Amino acid sequence: MHGTIVIGAGQAGLAMGFYLKQRNEHFIILDKGLELGEVWKERYDSLQLFTPRLYSSLPGLSLNGKQHGFPTKDEIADYLKSYAEAFDLPVELNTEVLSVTRNDGGFCVETTKGKYLTRNVVVATGPFQTKRIPIFSSSLSENVLQLHSSEYKNPNQLQQGNVLVVGGGNSGAQIAVELSKERETYLAVSQKPRYFPLTIGGMSVFWWLDKLGILNVRNTSSIGELIQKKGDPLFGSELKNAIRNESVRVKARVVNGKNNQIIFEDATILEVNNIIWATGFQQEFEWLKVDGVFDQQKEIIHKRGISPVDGLYFLGLPWQSRRGSSLLQGVGDDAKHIVEHMKTTTT
């Protein structure tokens, strides 16, 4: 019988492990990946975080390097490996969770390597789980190369011809700018891009947001609700400049497609050779077979990661308590909060 089983060994799971280790809890972290940092390693080659190293560390261990500089994805992957080693965290890799059910003493976690019994379960699988791709994508011609942004690595993967990047988030913007340097590139967005500088006066914009208290506003505050409603801006000016010099051409929201044609909200049509779906992910918890966890819309019921089911917790959700809850910068605060709650329920 374990005290706690943490599902997922990304930044959320490792931050949870840090605080469980401090408490001398009997726990284990399970992950289906073959190595720590695998999700980061698999992202596109040129990926660079827009949060500086100063705000890209987990509790107890700073990320080395220029603190106002921006780390690469490989740097973060290596950091996560070093983090687990530094604190000797018990991680079981290549272990996929098949189901979680209740039992008399807590929970039964069934995996590809057998069953585990535990008093507590922390679901720390993060927001990047199932690719969100429009259903009509299956109606497109097999001659159109389609990749989700999580599958995109570099321009060499694409075939000849133009490319349409669908999705106006930071990943879509970075990919579109990169591709525009060597081919005709279009970017489909649902709303006009909003830009935010990466640095102001030589300091990271996140340093300024921290000093103004913006990074710590709670999701339930009026400012927090406003920020959530507006969504993340695009950090940096690369896309803005690419649109200005017409190396990236902006299109309206994609509404349909067939054969090699994409139809946009403004009724225009574009013949495409390549599509990058930078359309994000959706969370799926079909393996979580516990009553009372989800509402009628299949959304997780929780208060800062604490579910109504005794012993069941969630960590690393977007805006779990504040903007950085799913990021390296903020996941540690929520992990500490959950461990403190565990302490009060077992004493």
Secondary structure as GFF3:
##gff-version 3
##sequence-region A 1 347
A	DSSP	beta_strand	2	7	.	.	.	ID=ss1
A	DSSP	alpha_helix	11	22	.	.	.	ID=ss2
A	DSSP	beta_strand	27	30	.	.	.	ID=ss3
A	DSSP	alpha_helix	38	41	.	.	.	ID=ss4
A	DSSP	three_ten_helix	53	55	.	.	.	ID=ss5
A	DSSP	alpha_helix	73	86	.	.	.	ID=ss6
A	DSSP	beta_strand	91	92	.	.	.	ID=ss7
A	DSSP	beta_strand	97	103	.	.	.	ID=ss8
A	DSSP	beta_strand	106	111	.	.	.	ID=ss9
A	DSSP	beta_strand	114	123	.	.	.	ID=ss10
A	DSSP	beta_strand	130	131	.	.	.	ID=ss11
A	DSSP	three_ten_helix	135	139	.	.	.	ID=ss12
A	DSSP	beta_strand	145	148	.	.	.	ID=ss13
A	DSSP	three_ten_helix	155	157	.	.	.	ID=ss14
A	DSSP	beta_strand	163	166	.	.	.	ID=ss15
A	DSSP	alpha_helix	170	180	.	.	.	ID=ss16
A	DSSP	beta_strand	185	188	.	.	.	ID=ss17
A	DSSP	beta_strand	195	196	.	.	.	ID=ss18
A	DSSP	beta_strand	199	200	.	.	.	ID=ss19
A	DSSP	beta_strand	203	204	.	.	.	ID=ss20
A	DSSP	alpha_helix	205	211	.	.	.	ID=ss21
A	DSSP	three_ten_helix	214	216	.	.	.	ID=ss22
A	DSSP	alpha_helix	222	230	.	.	.	ID=ss23
A	DSSP	beta_strand	234	235	.	.	.	ID=ss24
A	DSSP	alpha_helix	238	244	.	.	.	ID=ss25
A	DSSP	beta_strand	248	251	.	.	.	ID=ss26
A	DSSP	beta_strand	254	258	.	.	.	ID=ss27
A	DSSP	beta_strand	261	264	.	.	.	ID=ss28
A	DSSP	beta_strand	269	271	.	.	.	ID=ss29
A	DSSP	beta_strand	274	277	.	.	.	ID=ss30
A	DSSP	beta_strand	281	282	.	.	.	ID=ss31
A	DSSP	beta_strand	312	314	.	.	.	ID=ss32
A	DSSP	three_ten_helix	323	326	.	.	.	ID=ss33
A	DSSP	alpha_helix	331	346	.	.	.	ID=ss34
###
